[in-house]
Amino acid sequence: MIQALTNSFRLPDIRNKLIFTGLILIVYQFAAHVPVVGVNQTSLNALVNGQSGGLIGVLNLLSGGALQNFSVIANGVYPYITASIILQVLIPVIPSLEAISKEPGGREKLETYTYYLAIPMAILQSVSQIQIFNALGNGASIIPGFGTDLGLTLTVIIQMTAGSMFAVWMGSLITEQGIGNGLSIIIFAGIAARAPQNVAR
């Protein structure tokens, strides 16, 4: 395996793709440490530490630690994956979608529809995630004023939705110019980034 990795770095094309993928993953990890505006870090830390072995711990692992900071990419790429699954289920049910999938260039059109559908999915996931955190926080609000302060609420939703689409875009860049399926690599890298800390714990 080490020999294969060494040989891959000798080929300029593969080396450039590996370096590009690595740089994108580094950017993703930096973004995972940019918190959403208005986060109550004390309440968030208490919740994450108290639920480290439960639902919050699993979500934090899958997001590569983005939930621990309630980052702008706390949703990860999951709104896009949800949108993709919904479209896959709807294609056999809706004749127009099935016709699009069979025509030339239909895959690209469905990909565009998936991006459009990912936006409302990201909004829904952002609101749901904050409500779940508030419910598990025993009355301590993760983002004080969310839901009552319109400006803050809209800002948080826009930030988290934009963060999700940014993560999806980075995954697309890896798919196009890097190595492998970008979304899968981003999910794997997020889990791998938490591995040393989880092993130490």
Phi, psi and chi 1 to 4 in degrees:
 res  aa     phi    psi   chi1   chi2   chi3   chi4
   1 MET       -  -43.3 -178.5  176.7  161.4      -
   2 ILE   -64.7  -38.9  -65.1  172.6      -      -
   3 GLN   -64.0  -40.8 -175.6   64.0   38.9      -
   4 ALA   -64.1  -40.3      -      -      -      -
   5 LEU   -65.5  -40.8 -170.7   61.6      -      -
   6 THR   -63.3  -42.9  -55.4      -      -      -
   7 ASN   -64.9  -35.5  -68.7  -21.7      -      -
   8 SER   -64.7  -32.6   68.2      -      -      -
   9 PHE   -74.6  -14.0  -90.5   95.4      -      -
  10 ARG   -81.0  -19.4  -70.0  176.3 -177.2  160.6
  11 LEU   -92.4  117.7  -59.7  171.0      -      -
  12 PRO   -56.1  -40.2  -22.4   31.2      -      -
  13 ASP   -64.4  -49.4 -172.2   43.8      -      -
  14 ILE   -67.6  -39.0  -63.9  177.6      -      -
  15 ARG   -60.1  -44.6 -178.5  175.4   64.3 -121.2
  16 ASN   -63.4  -39.0  -69.0  -20.3      -      -
  17 LYS   -66.5  -40.2  -72.2 -174.7  174.3 -175.3
  18 LEU   -65.4  -42.6  -73.5  170.3      -      -
  19 ILE   -64.7  -43.1  -68.9  171.5      -      -
  20 PHE   -61.1  -45.2 -178.3   83.0      -      -
  21 THR   -61.2  -43.8  -58.2      -      -      -
  22 GLY   -61.2  -41.6      -      -      -      -
  23 LEU   -64.6  -41.0  -70.3  174.0      -      -
  24 ILE   -62.5  -41.2  -68.0  -69.0      -      -
  25 LEU   -67.1  -33.2  -65.7  177.8      -      -
  26 ILE   -66.0  -43.4  -70.1  170.4      -      -
  27 VAL   -60.7  -41.2  171.4      -      -      -
  28 TYR   -61.0  -42.7 -176.7   84.6      -      -
  29 GLN   -67.7  -35.2  -77.9  -56.7  -49.8      -
  30 PHE   -62.6  -44.0  -87.3  114.9      -      -
  31 ALA   -63.6  -28.8      -      -      -      -
  32 ALA   -68.3  -11.1      -      -      -      -
  33 HIS  -108.5   10.8  -68.8   82.4      -      -
  34 VAL   -98.2  104.8  178.0      -      -      -
  35 PRO   -74.3  153.6   26.9  -31.9      -      -
  36 VAL   -67.6  147.8  171.7      -      -      -
  37 VAL   -62.5  140.3   66.9      -      -      -
  38 GLY    85.4    6.6      -      -      -      -
  39 VAL   -71.6  132.6  172.6      -      -      -
  40 ASN   -85.9   97.6 -175.6  -26.2      -      -
  41 GLN   -64.2  -32.8 -160.0   63.8   46.7      -
  42 THR   -64.7  -48.3  -56.6      -      -      -
  43 SER   -64.7  -38.9  -61.1      -      -      -
  44 LEU   -64.5  -45.5  179.7   61.6      -      -
  45 ASN   -62.6  -41.3  -71.1  -19.9      -      -
  46 ALA   -63.0  -40.5      -      -      -      -
  47 LEU   -68.5  -46.8  177.4   60.8      -      -
  48 VAL   -64.6  -42.5  170.8      -      -      -
  49 ASN   -68.8  -35.9  -66.7  -27.1      -      -
  50 GLY   -74.6  -24.6      -      -      -      -
  51 GLN  -114.3   24.2  -64.5  -88.5  -23.0      -
  52 SER   -60.1  -27.2   60.3      -      -      -
  53 GLY   -99.0    1.7      -      -      -      -
  54 GLY  -108.1 -147.1      -      -      -      -
  55 LEU   -59.7  -45.1  173.2   64.8      -      -
  56 ILE   -62.1  -39.1  -57.3  -62.1      -      -
  57 GLY   -62.9  -41.0      -      -      -      -
  58 VAL   -67.0  -45.6  172.7      -      -      -
  59 LEU   -62.1  -38.7  -67.2  175.0      -      -
  60 ASN   -66.3  -38.8 -169.5   44.1      -      -
  61 LEU   -63.4  -46.2  174.0   66.3      -      -
  62 LEU   -68.9  -24.7  -67.2  175.6      -      -
  63 SER   -92.2    2.8   67.6      -      -      -
  64 GLY    71.1   29.6      -      -      -      -
  65 GLY    87.6    2.5      -      -      -      -
  66 ALA   -67.2  -29.3      -      -      -      -
  67 LEU   -72.7  -29.3  -88.4 -176.8      -      -
  68 GLN   -62.2  -30.7 -172.9  169.9   -4.7      -
  69 ASN  -101.9   -1.4  -52.7  -57.7      -      -
  70 PHE    45.3   60.6 -143.7   83.5      -      -
  71 SER   -72.3  166.1  157.7      -      -      -
  72 VAL   -64.0  -19.6  -67.6      -      -      -
  73 ILE  -108.7   30.5   58.7  169.0      -      -
  74 ALA   -61.6  -28.3      -      -      -      -
  75 ASN   -74.4  -19.0  -72.2  -24.2      -      -
  76 GLY    63.2 -146.4      -      -      -      -
  77 VAL   -99.9    9.8  -64.3      -      -      -
  78 TYR   -68.3  -31.9  -61.9  104.6      -      -
  79 PRO   -59.7  -37.8  -27.8   36.3      -      -
  80 TYR   -67.4  -41.7  178.1   84.3      -      -
  81 ILE   -63.9  -41.1  -66.9  172.6      -      -
  82 THR   -61.2  -44.9  -55.6      -      -      -
  83 ALA   -61.9  -39.7      -      -      -      -
  84 SER   -63.8  -41.9  177.9      -      -      -
  85 ILE   -65.7  -42.6  -67.9  169.8      -      -
  86 ILE   -59.6  -45.5  -70.1  171.7      -      -
  87 LEU   -64.4  -39.5  -89.7 -177.2      -      -
  88 GLN   -62.4  -35.4  -69.6  -60.3  -42.6      -
  89 VAL   -73.1  -35.5  170.3      -      -      -
  90 LEU   -79.1  -23.2  -69.8  178.4      -      -
  91 ILE   -56.3  -47.1  -75.0  172.8      -      -
  92 PRO   -71.9  -18.6  -14.3   28.0      -      -
  93 VAL   -88.1  -38.6  177.5      -      -      -
  94 ILE  -100.9  114.4  -59.3  174.8      -      -
  95 PRO   -57.9  -37.3  -23.5   32.7      -      -
  96 SER   -65.3  -38.0   58.6      -      -      -
  97 LEU   -68.2  -37.9  -75.0  177.4      -      -
  98 GLU   -66.0  -37.0 -169.9  171.1   13.7      -
  99 ALA   -66.5  -40.4      -      -      -      -
 100 ILE   -62.3  -42.2  -70.3  172.2      -      -
 101 SER   -63.9  -23.4   68.1      -      -      -
 102 LYS   -95.3  -15.5  -68.3  177.8  179.4  176.9
 103 GLU   -84.6  159.4   67.6 -175.2   27.0      -
 104 PRO   -60.6  133.0  -22.2   32.1      -      -
 105 GLY    78.9    5.9      -      -      -      -
 106 GLY   -66.1  -34.0      -      -      -      -
 107 ARG   -63.3  -40.2 -174.2  174.6  177.7 -176.7
 108 GLU   -65.8  -38.5  -72.1   74.5   17.3      -
 109 LYS   -63.9  -44.4  -76.2 -175.7 -178.6  178.0
 110 LEU   -64.7  -34.1  -69.9  175.3      -      -
 111 GLU   -63.2  -41.7 -172.5   77.8   16.1      -
 112 THR   -63.4  -42.9  -56.4      -      -      -
 113 TYR   -62.2  -35.0  -66.5  160.3      -      -
 114 THR   -64.6  -41.0  -54.3      -      -      -
 115 TYR   -62.1  -43.9  -80.0  111.5      -      -
 116 TYR   -62.6  -42.0  -69.4  150.9      -      -
 117 LEU   -70.8  -26.6 -175.0   56.9      -      -
 118 ALA   -65.3  -27.1      -      -      -      -
 119 ILE   -65.7  -53.6  -65.2  172.6      -      -
 120 PRO   -63.7  -30.4   15.5  -26.7      -      -
 121 MET   -64.7  -38.9  -70.0  -64.8  104.3      -
 122 ALA   -66.9  -39.5      -      -      -      -
 123 ILE   -62.5  -47.4  -67.3  171.1      -      -
 124 LEU   -62.3  -42.4 -178.0   62.4      -      -
 125 GLN   -68.0  -36.2 -174.9  172.6  -32.4      -
 126 SER   -61.8  -50.5  -59.6      -      -      -
 127 VAL   -63.2  -45.2  173.7      -      -      -
 128 SER   -62.4  -41.8  -59.0      -      -      -
 129 GLN   -63.6  -42.9 -162.1  160.3 -101.7      -
 130 ILE   -65.7  -41.2  -67.2  168.8      -      -
 131 GLN   -64.7  -38.8  -63.9  -58.5  -29.4      -
 132 ILE   -64.2  -44.7  -70.7  170.6      -      -
 133 PHE   -61.1  -43.5  -90.6   53.0      -      -
 134 ASN   -63.7  -39.1  -72.1  -19.3      -      -
 135 ALA   -66.7  -38.0      -      -      -      -
 136 LEU   -80.2  -13.1  -66.8  174.4      -      -
 137 GLY   -85.8   10.0      -      -      -      -
 138 ASN    53.1   47.2  -62.3  -38.1      -      -
 139 GLY    91.0  -12.6      -      -      -      -
 140 ALA   -85.2  117.3      -      -      -      -
 141 SER   -77.8  132.2  180.0      -      -      -
 142 ILE   -70.9  -39.8  -60.9  -57.8      -      -
 143 ILE  -125.5   91.3  -57.2  178.2      -      -
 144 PRO   -57.8  129.7  -22.5   32.5      -      -
 145 GLY    97.7  -10.0      -      -      -      -
 146 PHE   -67.8  126.4 -175.9   84.9      -      -
 147 GLY    98.4  -23.9      -      -      -      -
 148 THR  -109.1  -37.6   55.0      -      -      -
 149 ASP   -91.3  107.2 -175.7  -24.4      -      -
 150 LEU   -60.7  -43.1 -179.0   60.7      -      -
 151 GLY   -62.4  -46.3      -      -      -      -
 152 LEU   -64.6  -43.3  175.3   66.3      -      -
 153 THR   -60.0  -48.2  -57.7      -      -      -
 154 LEU   -64.5  -39.4  -71.5  175.5      -      -
 155 THR   -62.4  -45.9  -58.3      -      -      -
 156 VAL   -63.2  -46.0  169.7      -      -      -
 157 ILE   -62.8  -42.6  -68.8  172.8      -      -
 158 ILE   -64.7  -42.7  -70.7  169.5      -      -
 159 GLN   -61.2  -46.4  -78.6 -175.4  -31.4      -
 160 MET   -70.8  -35.1  -66.0 -174.1   74.1      -
 161 THR   -67.1  -45.3  -57.4      -      -      -
 162 ALA   -62.9  -37.7      -      -      -      -
 163 GLY   -62.5  -41.5      -      -      -      -
 164 SER   -63.0  -45.5  -69.0      -      -      -
 165 MET   -67.4  -32.4  -60.2  -46.5  -68.2      -
 166 PHE   -63.7  -42.6  177.9   65.8      -      -
 167 ALA   -64.1  -41.5      -      -      -      -
 168 VAL   -63.8  -40.6  170.5      -      -      -
 169 TRP   -62.5  -41.8  176.1   67.1      -      -
 170 MET   -64.0  -37.8  -74.1 -167.3  -70.4      -
 171 GLY   -62.7  -39.5      -      -      -      -
 172 SER   -64.4  -38.7  -61.1      -      -      -
 173 LEU   -62.0  -41.3  -73.1  178.6      -      -
 174 ILE   -64.0  -43.3  -68.5  175.2      -      -
 175 THR   -60.3  -41.9  -58.4      -      -      -
 176 GLU   -78.5  -40.3  -67.7  168.4    7.4      -
 177 GLN  -122.2   -4.8  -57.6  178.4   42.0      -
 178 GLY  -111.1 -145.2      -      -      -      -
 179 ILE  -113.0  124.6  -63.0  -71.9      -      -
 180 GLY    79.9 -168.3      -      -      -      -
 181 ASN   -79.3  116.6 -177.0  -61.5      -      -
 182 GLY   -61.0  -42.9      -      -      -      -
 183 LEU   -64.5  -41.7  -62.1 -177.2      -      -
 184 SER   -64.7  -39.6  -60.2      -      -      -
 185 ILE   -67.4  -38.5  -72.5  175.7      -      -
 186 ILE   -64.4  -42.9  -80.5 -177.9      -      -
 187 ILE   -63.5  -45.8  -66.4  170.2      -      -
 188 PHE   -62.3  -43.3  168.1   75.1      -      -
 189 ALA   -63.6  -36.7      -      -      -      -
 190 GLY   -62.9  -42.5      -      -      -      -
 191 ILE   -67.8  -43.9  -64.7  170.7      -      -
 192 ALA   -64.4  -32.9      -      -      -      -
 193 ALA   -65.5  -28.2      -      -      -      -
 194 ARG   -89.1  -10.8  -56.9  -67.8  -61.1  166.2
 195 ALA   -58.0  -48.3      -      -      -      -
 196 PRO   -58.6  -42.8  -23.9   34.2      -      -
 197 GLN   -66.2  -40.1 -175.1  174.9  -13.0      -
 198 ASN   -67.7  -39.0  -70.5  -28.2      -      -
 199 VAL   -64.7  -41.9  169.2      -      -      -
 200 ALA   -63.3  -38.5      -      -      -      -
 201 ARG   -67.7      - -177.4  179.7  -64.2  150.2
